[in-house]
Amino acid sequence: MNPTGGETGNRPSRLKRVLVTLGVVVGVLIAAVGGGFAWLWTSADVSTVGKVSFRNELAIPPLAKSTVDADGTRVFDLRMQAGETEFKDGRPTPTWGFNGSYLGPTLRAERGEKVKVRVANGLDEASTVHWHGMHLPAKMDGGPHQMVRPGGTWSPSWKVDQPAATLWYHPHPHGATEKHVQRGLAGMFILDDKDGTKAAKLPLPKRYGVDDLPVIVQDVKFDGAKFDHGHGMMQSVGFLGDQTLVNGTLDPYQEVGDELVRLRLLNASTARTYAFGFSDSRQFALIGTDGGLLEKPVRMGGHLRLSPGERAEVVVRMEPGEKTVLRSYPQRLGDSFATRFGGGDDSFDVLELRAKDTLRPSPELPDELGELEVPEGKDAARGRHFDLKMSGINGRKMDMGRIDETVTRGTEEVWTVRNSNGMAHNFHVHDVQFRVLEVDGEAPPPELRGAKDTVFVPDGSTVKLAMRFDGPPDPDVPYMYHCHLLSHEDGGMMGQFVVVEKGQRAGTPPRGQQGQHDH
């Protein structure tokens, strides 16, 4: 004890004990955080390779019934409705669909036809139907300005004026698109070339559901019988599931009876990017992208990347009695962190193809498929730049009342799209098909040389796109451009543009819901 009666002599040892205790606590916290991150890292990847039973025959969405009006207009009916779907035996899952409980029928129309779709909303909340990849008037586009209230109807009509292609339809309500698509609102819209034309006579597999198969791929996660749509920790790209559905079928197989099979691949997932190939590394031919056929088939032995919203048409050769699995392989989506937590390390067995013991002979694929109807960028009237960030495109979050870009009808433009956001994005433009001119200053790979409306833009990447705006002009009703990772879109990564006549100014976007009357 201090001679004066104090205890200052013990203070150094007390301070030492406090510091040691703090050090232990900090060490424990660091270890806990490190251990937590290590657990997140090791549990972040998913693989179903070798674990899928392939016990369910692939459902083929029915071709939508249609009628033809006196003026030649082909008329379809689509009803958004709630229901239940048994993905697993005896376990009904609450779902939404068009004309059924999940997904919708395949609409099919020919170039030059007038079409009309009578949309009815049987849900208890407002939604829209967007015709993804379609060239049509802005007020028929089905974007967030064409809302259909519960119990309402909407009847867009337009003339099909673009080449044969695999398009699709899905909701587009601002702030709720991810939820509506996840619940099951999506379907394919196939365009054909006019009967009798050279393009229509190409010797390609074209018997729908037989040697020409729709393959709508979605990733899902179940919580008991219900969908679990929660976003995982660190998964800034959005929802990533741990299983895949094809055409709403879990563990699917398809029996094929032809030597050549055409797969119309549609990535209808809300955030996941796939790298498609086959389990035995067999070659396949890429014949089409988002907006239609390539100029010539591209033989591929590797993997074909499709981000959300992208489509591709591939043809695979089968031998009698054999099996092969359509698989999604791991891929790089940026740096190691972005790849790990963006689903890049994941792998999925998606669909098993089973060849019959005897196969019908198929003609060889033609060496030439046609010419692209997208501009080359040589006659661009101007260029625009788009910087992709979660805070918004070019620093601005989506505003329904603001026109972001005004383009002149009949002109070509080159759009430069850059992603420096630290995570994967993609970029979709309504109404047009574009040509990818450059990827990071280099010529695009063969799989990006077709007509496109959606393109993957990984972190640190820049793409240049050439497109032409053929209208029709409408200064008040905008088209959209946005990231098609749907939670990003819902969060504001979207902008609006209008097409106007030369010298005309942009007007004011409509406000409020539509859908009480036919258009």
Buried (B, 14 or more C-beta within 10 A) or exposed (E): EEEEEEEEEEEEEEEEEEEEEEEEEEEEEEEEEEEEEEEBBEEBBBEBBEEBEBEBEBBBBEBBEBEEEEEEBBBBBBBBBBBEBBBBEEEBBBBBBBBBBBBBBBBBBBBEBBBBBBBBBBBEEBBBBBBBBBBBBBBBBBBBBBBBBBEBBBBBBBBBEBBBBBBBBBBBBBEBBBBBBBBBBBBBBBBBBEEEBEBBEBEBBEEBBBBBBBBBBBBBBBEEBEBEBEBBEBBBBBBBBBBBBBBBBBBBBBEBBBBBBBBBBBBBBBBBBBBBBBBEEBEBBBBBBBBBBBEBBBEBEEBBBBBBBBBBBBBBBBEEEEEBBBBBBBBBBBEEBBBBBBBBBBBBBBBBBBBEEEBEEBEEBBEEBBEBEBBEBEEBEEEBEBBBBBBBBBEBBBBBEBBBBBBBBBBBBBBBBBBEBBBBBBBBBBBBBBBBBBBEEEEBEBBBBBBBBBBBBBBBBBBBBBBBBBBEBBBBBBBBBBBBBBBBBBBBBBBBBBBBEEEBEBBEBBEEBBBEEEB
